[in-house]
Amino acid sequence: MSIRLVIADDQAVVRSGFRAILEDEPDFEIVGEAEDGVQAVAVARRRAADLVLMDVRMPRMNGIEATEELAGEIDVLIVTTFDLDEYVFGALRAGAAGFLLKDAPPDTLIAAIRAVGGGHGLIAPEVTRRLISRFAEVSPRDGTATAEDLSDREQQVLLLVARGHTNAQIASELMIEETTVKTHVSAVLSKLGLQRRVQAVIYAYETGLVTPGG
């Protein structure tokens, strides 16, 4: 079963570049392109997309606003230039399934799409700490979620998720089955009232369970 993709970026050369990388993948189907957030939302819905590769800075409606429009309906993978975008944290809080840099290698982009398409959130490991340390202090949580009800094992899993570990890496470190890791991750999200893995990462940093560089 293929992943139906929409590429949303205000630069035609970027859209063409992504298309060139992705269109030969047998499990990807590019069903549309958009040059702003309004088009991204409309095209994604009209073409029944599974995932939108979403730039942040676009005219008419930016990526964070478009992400809010699509939250809970169509997955969004933010692909952007980190140093220029101060809205990325908000996009993740709005429900984006992942975050990736535009200059990521092609195989990383392809793997990220497959991960998000398979229901696994993703933040590029090389920017996780930079992302959270930059934005956590200015975006405090409302205090409604708590980690007090997590078991010791669930807290261990949450900490490793926040440090960018995959399920396989967590399983290896804790010496448990990968299916057990998935069960723990699902329990963590449920107990904290979160929908996505990336939101668990943000939660861990915002609440001080993990500190940048720690």
C-alpha positions, 0 to 999 in steps of 0.5 A: 500500500502506497503513501499518498504525498503532498509536497508543500513549499513556496519554492518551486525548485524545492518542490521539484527537488523533493519530487525527484527524490521521492517519485521513484520510490515504489511505496510513495505516490505524489498526489499533489503540490502546493505553494502555500498553506491554503493550497496545502490544506485544500490539495491534501484533502481533495487528493486524500493524502496520507502525509504532507511534507510541509514547509513553515514559511509560506504566503497566505497561510504558513505551515503551522496554521496549515498543520493546525487545519490538518491535525488529526486528519492528515499527517504532517512532516515539517521539512524546513531550514531550522535556523530560520524558523521560529514556528517549528515548535508550535507546529509540533504542538499543533500536531505535526507528526515529525520534523526534518531539515531540508538539507537531510540526505535523501535516504533520511527523508525517505526513511522519515516519510516511511516512519511517519507513514507507519504511525511513528513520529519523528524528530531529526536526532541531530536537532532534537536538543537544539529544538527543545532547548530553544523553544521549551522555555517560551512555551510552558505547558498548561500543567494538565498532564503529569508523569506521576502516574507513569510506572518506572519502566514507562518513565525509562521509555519516555526518557529514551524517546526524548533522547531520540532513541528508536523503538529498536534502540530502546529495546536493546538498551532495556533488554526487552522486546520491541513489541513491549516498547511499543506497548510502553510508548502507547501507555505513556502517550495515553497517560499523558494525554498526548497523541504523538511521539514527538509531543512526548519528546516536547513534554519531557523537556518542558517538564524537566525530565530531560534537559538539553545536553543532559 
